[in-house]
Amino acid sequence: MPTMTALRPVTAPHAWRGPEMAARNDWLRPFTPAELALLDQAVRALDATGIDIADITPAVFPVPELAPLIAEIRDAVLHGRGFILLRGLPVDRWTRRQTAIAYFGLGAHLGEPMSQNALGHILGHVKDIGADYAQPTARGYQTAARLPYHTDSSDVVGLLCLQPSKAGGLSTIASSSAIYNEMLRRRPDLVEELTHPVYRDRRGEVPEGAEPWYGVPVFNPMPGGELVTTYVRSAIRKAQRFAEVPRITPLQEEACDMLDALADSPDFHLDMEFLPGDIQLLTNHWILHSRTEFEDFAEPEKRRHLYRLWLACPDGPALPEVFTKHWQGANAAGRPGGIRVPGVALNAPLDAV
């Protein structure tokens, strides 16, 4: 593990602060009319074949005219500031299946869709289904609760807004590298603490041969000055239910408190509103994301609903071995393999289950 003398600030486009990004608009990228026309043509042609959403690959969703758009997304998310917000997908005039085809098809050109839960969902659903976030196996995306800043278990996470909430539900993101830099400046001892394994609960989604918990550092300095971050504090706390997991130390608690406080600070995070048809894509290794608590509509058809993708990207940043060996498996390209449970087939349901 690195020592304090080896730790250095991160100098990269993804080490940004919220006010800096709020003063810019290059991260908000509307679809052009020409792009939407091309997408519409491709979607309707593929929809007519009756293909299963889970079977969509770049080969069956060829959109060569959209190569510049896909390259722009890839450059921003995987090689630049770490995120982009695409605006204007016509979810109001497409069926849910057609919307899923467009979203899944675009995502497949960026990376391989990975399973997001024990049900094998490669098209996920962020929707309040009444889950209790306090329960050890509950997932925050199934509630209306505020979600603390965290990362997901993939190279890239994508969210497509089908229907916003009645009130609240604001998306908010922060650069984990900028937070690391500030912690390193103020409290290098706390940064060093988070370069050692921190134990987390798998929340009942246990791969074959694995323990129901795992240990991985929050901050993972890489050769060349890059930093890879993974953080889910609720999973850290819930892992304490296992007697064999080491107890959280006061120094770990203080370090996590400081990380959370910096992410919550307006000096670091960027807020954004989701409109129907918005697609947010971000790199988990560099960007923390959160959501404010929300109030939903009473009518089922109006309830807040986002489609989610977890993508394993072949040109994602270099990762420590612990990510694909002890934490997750790996896909054929050696990227994080998502959540795979024995005997569960990958599938892409069109609604939350």
N, C-alpha and C positions, 0 to 999 in steps of 0.2 A: 504493500500500500504506500501511496505517496506520503511524504512528510511535509511539514509546514514549509521547510526551506525549498522544497521542489514546486510548491504551488505558485502559479503565476496568473495574473489577470487574463481574461479572454479578450482578444481583439478580433472581432468578427462582425459582419453586418447584422447578425442576430443578437448581438449584445446591445439592445436598444432600450430606451426608457419610454414610458407611456406618453408624456407630454410631447416628446419628439415625434412620435408616430401620429398623435392626434393633430399635429400641425401639418401633416402630409396627407395626400389622398392617393398616392400611387399604389397603396395596398388594396384599394377598392376598385375592382375591375368589372365594369358592366359587360355583358355579352353584347356583341354588335348584331344588328339585324341580319347581316349575312351569315354570321356564325349560327344564329338561331335557326335560320332557314335550312342550313346544312344539317344541323342536329335533328330538326323536325323530319327531314327526309330520311335520315338514317334510322331514327327511332321508329317511324311508321313502317319502314321496310322490315326491320327486325321483329317488331311486334306481330306482324302478319304471319311470321313463321311459327308462332306459338312457343318459341324457345323458353326454357326455364331461365329465370334471371341468374341463377347460380352458375349457369353454363356460359355466360357471356365472357368472351375474351377479346383482346384486340383484333384477333383474326376474324371473328364473326361480327365485329363492330368497327369496320374500317372507316376512318374519317380522315383521309390524308390531307384534305383541305384545312383541317383544324390542327395540323401539326404545329403551326406557329403559336396557337393558343396553348396547346399542351406544353410546348417548350417554355413559354412564358410562365406558366404555373409551376413547372418543375424548377425553373431557375429561381423563382421567388421562394418557394417552399423548402427546397432541398439544398440550395446553394446561395441563398441570400438572407433576407430578414427572417425567414422561417414560417411565413404565413401569407395568405391571400384571402380576400373576400370577393367571390364572383357574384354578380347581381343580375337577376332578370330571367332565370329559367322559367318558362311559361307553365308553371304548375297549375294555373287556373284553367287552361284549355287542354291539358293532357290528362289522361286517366292516370291513376296511381301506378299502374303497370308501366305505362309509357314514361312517366317520370322516373321510375326506378331503372328502366332501361337506359335512359340518358345518363343518369347519375352513375350507375354501376359501370356503364360503358366508358365514360370519361375517366372514372377512377381506375379502371383496368389498364388504361394507357399510362398511368403513373406508377402502378405497382400491382402486386397480387393481393386481392382481397383475402383477409384472414378472419378466422373465427373469433367472435367477440365475447362468447359466453359458453356455458356448458351445453347449450342447445345447438351449437354449431352454426349460429347465425353469422353469415358473411354480409348480409344486409341487416343492420341493426336498427333499433327503434328507441329513440329518446322520447319517452312518454310516461306520464304519471299513471301507473296502474294500481296505485294504492299501497305500494311496498313501504315497509317501515325501515327507514335508513338506519335506525339504531340496532337492528338485528345483524348478527355477524355475517350472514350470507346475503344480506340485501345489497343491491346495487343502486347507487345514487341516481342514475339516469331513469330509474323506474318510479321516482318520486317527484314532488313539487318543491322539495327542500332546496335551500342554498347549497351549492356544491363548493367546498373549499378548493383552493388552487391545487391542481394535481396534473399528472400525466397519464396517458393511456398506454396499453401494452402493444404498441406497434410503431413503425417508423413514422407514418402519417395518419392522422385522424381527420376524417371529413364529416361535416354536418350539413345537411340540406334541409332548409326550413320549408315544411309543407304547410304548417299552420302555426302562427305565433299564439302566445297566451293572451288572456284578457288584460293582464297587467303583470309587470315584472318579467323575469326570465331573460334578463340582459346577459349577453355573452361578454366575458371579460378575460383578457389574456395578459401574460407578462413574460418577459424574457428571463429564463432561468439563469442564463449566462450573466446578465446585468445584475441580478440578485446575488449570484455567486461573487461577482467582482466587489459589490458593496460589502458583503459579509467578510470577504477577504481583507478589505481595507480596514474594517472596524474590529472584527473578531476572527482572526485567522485560526484561533484555537477551535472555534465552532465549525468552521469550514473543514478543518482536519478531521473533526469528529464524524462528519457526514461522508468522509471518504472511506469509512469502514462499513461493513455490512450492517444494515438495519433490517430487522425481521418483519415480515408482512404476512397477512392472512390471505390465502387463495380464495376464500369465501365459498368453499365447497366446490370450486371448479378445479379439480385436481388432475393433472396429466398422469398418464400411466407411469408407474414407478417413482412418482414424486411424493414428497411430504405435503400435508395440507397447509404448509407455510413455506416461506423461502426467505433467504437473506441476500440483499444486494445493496451496495452503497447508493446513497442519494446523489452524490457528486462523483463523477468518474472522469478525472483528468486523463486525456489521451495524448499520445506522442504528437508533437507538432503544435501543442498549445490549444487543441480543441477540448471541449468539455461536453460530456454526455450526462444528462440529468434524468433521474426517474424518481417520482415522489407521489405517494398516496398516503397521507397521514392517517386517514380513517382505517386503512388496511394495517398500518403500523400498530395503531391502538388495538384493533380487533385481534391481532396475532397474540396479544397477551393472554388470551383465553387458553392457549396451549402451554402446559406446564414446562415442556422441554425448550421453549423459546426463551432466550435470555431476556431479563427484565430491562425495560427502558431505563436508561441512566438519567440522572439530573442534567448532565451535559447534553445528551441527545435531545432531551425535552427543551432545553434552552435554545439549542440550535434550530429545532423545528419551529419554535415560537418566533425566532428572529426571521426565518425564511417566510413564514406565514405573514408576519407583520409587514415585511418589505413588499410582498406581493399585493397585500391589501392597500398599500400606500398609493395615493394618486401620483406619486413621483415615479412609480414603476409600471402600473398596469394601464391597459388600453381597453375602454369599453366600446362595445358595438351592438347595435340593434339588429336583430334578424327580421327581415321582411320575407314574405312568401317568395320562394324561388332563389333565395340567397344560398350560396355554398361557401362555407368556411373550410379551408384546408390548412393544417399546420403540422409542423414537425414536433413530435412529442419530446425528442431528445433535447430540444432547445427552448421550447415554449410550454409554460404552464397555462392551463385554462380552468375557468371557473364559470359559474352561472348564479345569478341572483335568484332568490326565492320567487315563485310566481303564483298568481291566482289564475285559475283556468275558467273557461266557459262551462256552463252547466250542460249545454247541448253536446252530445258525443261527437258529432261531426265537426264541431268548432274547437275541440280540445287541442292544446299545443302538441305538436308532433313533428319530430325531426327524423330523417333517415340518417344513419351513421355508417361510415366505412372505416375499417382499419386496413391500411395498406402496407405491405412489405415491399420496399423499393430497392431495386438492385443497386442504385447509385446513392443510397442513403449513407450517412456518415459512418465511419469506422466505429465499431462497438467493442466493449470489453467482452471477453469470453463468457463471463458470468451471465450475460444477457441471454445467450442462446444455449448455454450448457446447464446452468443450475436453475435459472429462472424460467425461461421458456424453451421450447424446442426451436428448431430452425426450419425454414422452407428449403427447397432445393437450391436456392441461391445463397443460403446461409444467413438470411435475414430473420428477425424475430417472427416466430410461427404462430403468435396469437394464443388463444385458449383452446386447447384440444383435449377432449375427454374421450376415453376409449369407447368405441362402439357407436359414436355419434357422427352421423353424416353431415357434411356441410350443406346448408340450405339458405334460401333467401326469401323469407315470408314477406308479404306486402303489408302486413299490419302487425302490431305488437301482440305478443302471445304470452 
